[in-house]
Amino acid sequence: MGEGAGIAKVPATAPDQVRSWLLELQRRIVERLESLDGGRFVIDDWSRPAGGGGRSRVIEDSHLFERGGVMFSHVAGDGLPASASASRPALAGRRFEAMGVSLVLHPRNPHVPTVHMNVRFFIAHGRDGEPPAWWFGGGMDLTPFYPVEEDVVHFHRTCRDALAPFGPQWYPRFKRWCDDYFYIRHRKEARGVGGIFFDDLAEPDFDGAFNLTRSVGEAFLGAYVPIVERNRDRPATEEQRAFQLYRRGRYVEFNLVYDRGTLFGLQSGGRTESILVSMPPLARWAYDWSPEPGSPEAELTERYLVPREWV
């Protein structure tokens, strides 16, 4: 994994290729999620005055999903935001394009995990004959409230299998990166049970990096839908609902304090509604609360919100 942006030759049509795939991926994911929920995602097309725009697909207060967003964006600008150029000072001031599909699903039932997935492509165009710098990123991670080990193993196995055709090194590397990234440092705990996460992917070449990213995006439905189907009809108590809302507060804390995608979107003048649709519609905070020893709520923190080798 390289430390910086790719400088290998990239086809002139690369942005168009990636954009077409992202829009099709969004369409297929939304279609499958609608069949699960029985409700409809609204379509919200938007444009960005500084350049670019996107298509937001959002569902709220529906049968299965209390809130869900499957967002496509393709933004452009004349200078990289600080969140993108901090580790790449040589690219500061370059014209850029960033595009991706990002989704977050907050189910109503506490037994169905929250999930996040994104795939993205970034290109900083060259100046004075310099080649463009580019990279891919993405991943998916699972945030259960009442986890089932079989589900966690399935999720990780699907992530591993999506990366396997490209070499055995990627899953352990991306799994470790996910564990490190989705960590709430001020709480000293993980956000969920992880998955895979990667950034700055520009090897072995454009086609190889694009194919790997595409495999991750295409694997999402197979990773998540079986978990939904196994758990959506499990009964939940008021106490379990209260714990779900309490744990959603941790999700909010991570997204607003640490998430680089949120920071990039806000710093680049992105559309606030589309960026913050990842927030749950309801969450709660309880002062100095801790679960009863030996309870399922305690088991979440003690057994699942710690790095483990699931497959």
KOLRO-188582 format. One record per residue (C-alpha): residue in three letters; x, y, z. Coordinates in steps of 0.25 Angstrom, whole numbers, padded with zeros to 4 digits, always signed. Layout:
<zases>
alaXYZ ...
</zases>
This chain:
<zases>
met+0000+0000+0000 gly+0006+0013-0004 glu+0007+0025+0005 gly+0002+0035-0005 ala-0005+0037-0017 gly-0004+0029-0030 ile+0005+0035-0041 ala+0003+0023-0050 lys-0003+0026-0063 val-0018+0028-0062 pro-0028+0027-0074 ala-0034+0041-0078 thr-0047+0034-0077 ala-0045+0029-0063 pro-0055+0039-0056 asp-0066+0035-0066 gln-0063+0020-0064 val-0064+0021-0049 arg-0076+0031-0049 ser-0084+0021-0057 trp-0081+0009-0048 leu-0084+0017-0036 leu-0098+0022-0041 glu-0101+0007-0045 leu-0096+0002-0031 gln-0105+0012-0024 arg-0117+0008-0033 arg-0116-0006-0030 ile-0114-0005-0015 val-0126+0004-0014 glu-0134-0005-0022 arg-0131-0017-0012 leu-0132-0009+0000 glu-0146-0004-0004 ser-0150-0019-0006 leu-0146-0022+0008 asp-0153-0010+0014 gly-0165-0009+0006 gly-0164+0006+0006 arg-0158+0016-0004 phe-0145+0024-0004 val-0148+0038-0009 ile-0139+0044-0020 asp-0132+0057-0017 asp-0123+0062-0028 trp-0114+0074-0024 ser-0103+0083-0030 arg-0092+0089-0023 pro-0089+0104-0027 ala-0074+0102-0026 gly-0075+0090-0036 gly-0081+0077-0037 gly-0093+0071-0030 gly-0100+0058-0027 arg-0112+0049-0025 ser-0117+0046-0011 arg-0126+0034-0008 val-0132+0035+0006 ile-0143+0027+0013 glu-0148+0031+0027 asp-0158+0026+0037 ser-0161+0013+0029 his-0164-0001+0032 leu-0150-0007+0034 phe-0141+0006+0033 glu-0143+0017+0043 arg-0133+0025+0034 gly-0125+0021+0022 gly-0117+0029+0012 val-0110+0023-0001 met-0103+0036-0006 phe-0095+0038-0019 ser-0087+0051-0020 his-0077+0056-0031 val-0071+0069-0026 ala-0060+0077-0032 gly-0052+0089-0028 asp-0039+0098-0031 gly-0032+0094-0018 leu-0032+0082-0009 pro-0038+0084+0005 ala-0029+0083+0017 ser-0034+0069+0021 ala-0029+0064+0007 ser-0016+0072+0006 ala-0011+0071+0020 ser-0003+0058+0017 arg+0000+0062+0003 pro+0005+0077+0003 ala+0010+0075-0011 leu-0004+0074-0016 ala-0009+0087-0009 gly-0015+0096-0019 arg-0018+0086-0030 arg-0031+0085-0037 phe-0038+0072-0032 glu-0050+0063-0034 ala-0056+0054-0023 met-0067+0044-0025 gly-0073+0033-0018 val-0085+0025-0012 ser-0087+0025+0003 leu-0098+0019+0011 val-0102+0018+0025 leu-0114+0010+0029 his-0121+0011+0043 pro-0131+0000+0045 arg-0142+0002+0055 asn-0141-0012+0061 pro-0129-0012+0072 his-0126-0026+0067 val-0122-0022+0053 pro-0109-0015+0052 thr-0106-0001+0047 val-0097-0002+0035 his-0088+0007+0027 met-0081+0005+0013 asn-0074+0015+0004 val-0066+0014-0009 arg-0059+0026-0014 phe-0049+0031-0025 phe-0041+0044-0024 ile-0032+0051-0034 ala-0024+0063-0033 his-0021+0068-0047 gly-0007+0072-0051 arg-0001+0086-0054 asp+0009+0090-0064 gly+0010+0076-0070 glu+0010+0068-0057 pro+0002+0055-0057 pro-0010+0055-0049 ala-0010+0049-0035 trp-0021+0039-0032 trp-0026+0028-0022 phe-0037+0020-0018 gly-0043+0017-0004 gly-0054+0010+0003 gly-0059-0001+0012 met-0071-0005+0020 asp-0073-0007+0035 leu-0084-0013+0044 thr-0089-0007+0057 pro-0098-0017+0064 phe-0105-0014+0078 tyr-0109-0028+0081 pro-0099-0036+0072 val-0100-0050+0068 glu-0086-0056+0066 glu-0091-0064+0053 asp-0094-0050+0047 val-0081-0044+0050 val-0074-0056+0044 his-0082-0055+0032 phe-0079-0040+0030 his-0064-0042+0031 arg-0064-0054+0023 thr-0071-0047+0012 cys-0061-0035+0013 arg-0050-0045+0012 asp-0055-0053+0000 ala-0057-0039-0007 leu-0042-0036-0006 ala-0037-0051-0008 pro-0036-0050-0023 phe-0026-0039-0022 gly-0017-0045-0012 pro-0017-0051+0002 gln-0010-0039+0008 trp-0022-0029+0006 tyr-0032-0034+0016 pro-0023-0035+0029 arg-0017-0021+0025 phe-0031-0014+0022 lys-0037-0021+0034 arg-0027-0016+0043 trp-0028-0002+0037 cys-0043-0003+0040 asp-0041-0006+0054 asp-0031+0005+0056 tyr-0040+0015+0048 phe-0053+0013+0054 tyr-0048+0015+0069 ile-0054+0025+0078 arg-0042+0030+0085 his-0048+0038+0096 arg-0057+0026+0100 lys-0046+0016+0098 glu-0055+0007+0090 ala-0058+0002+0076 arg-0070+0008+0069 gly-0075-0006+0065 val-0069-0020+0061 gly-0061-0014+0049 gly-0060-0020+0035 ile-0050-0014+0025 phe-0045+0000+0022 phe-0035+0006+0012 asp-0030+0019+0006 asp-0019+0023-0003 leu-0020+0011-0012 ala-0013+0013-0025 glu-0006+0000-0028 pro-0003-0008-0036 asp-0009+0001-0046 phe-0022+0008-0049 asp-0030-0004-0054 gly-0025-0013-0042 ala-0029-0002-0032 phe-0042+0000-0038 asn-0045-0015-0039 leu-0042-0017-0024 thr-0051-0005-0021 arg-0062-0010-0029 ser-0061-0024-0023 val-0063-0017-0009 gly-0075-0009-0014 glu-0082-0021-0020 ala-0080-0029-0008 phe-0088-0020+0001 leu-0102-0026-0001 gly-0097-0040+0001 ala-0090-0036+0014 tyr-0102-0029+0020 val-0115-0034+0014 pro-0115-0048+0021 ile-0112-0042+0034 val-0125-0033+0033 glu-0133-0045+0028 arg-0129-0053+0040 asn-0132-0043+0051 arg-0142-0033+0046 asp-0154-0040+0052 arg-0148-0043+0066 pro-0156-0036+0077 ala-0150-0025+0085 thr-0153-0019+0098 glu-0153-0004+0102 glu-0140-0006+0110 gln-0133-0011+0097 arg-0139+0001+0089 ala-0133+0010+0100 phe-0119+0003+0099 gln-0120+0004+0084 leu-0122+0019+0085 tyr-0111+0020+0095 arg-0101+0013+0086 arg-0105+0022+0074 gly-0100+0033+0082 arg-0086+0027+0081 tyr-0088+0027+0066 val-0091+0042+0066 glu-0079+0045+0074 phe-0070+0037+0064 asn-0076+0043+0051 leu-0075+0058+0057 val-0061+0057+0063 tyr-0053+0047+0055 asp-0059+0043+0042 arg-0051+0048+0030 gly-0062+0047+0020 thr-0071+0056+0029 leu-0059+0066+0030 phe-0056+0066+0016 gly-0070+0068+0012 leu-0072+0080+0021 gln-0058+0086+0018 ser-0061+0085+0003 gly-0074+0092+0003 gly-0082+0080+0001 arg-0097+0079+0003 thr-0099+0078+0018 glu-0112+0070+0017 ser-0105+0059+0009 ile-0093+0059+0018 leu-0101+0058+0031 val-0111+0048+0027 ser-0102+0038+0033 met-0107+0043+0047 pro-0117+0034+0053 pro-0131+0041+0054 leu-0131+0038+0069 ala-0120+0036+0080 arg-0118+0038+0094 trp-0107+0040+0105 ala-0108+0036+0119 tyr-0099+0042+0129 asp-0088+0032+0134 trp-0097+0020+0131 ser-0091+0006+0130 pro-0098-0008+0128 glu-0101-0018+0138 pro-0089-0028+0139 gly-0092-0041+0131 ser-0103-0034+0123 pro-0104-0035+0108 glu-0101-0020+0108 ala-0089-0023+0116 glu-0085-0034+0106 leu-0085-0024+0094 thr-0074-0016+0100 glu-0066-0027+0107 arg-0067-0037+0095 tyr-0070-0030+0082 leu-0065-0016+0083 val-0050-0021+0084 pro-0041-0025+0072 arg-0043-0040+0069 glu-0040-0049+0057 trp-0054-0053+0053 val-0049-0062+0041 
</zases>
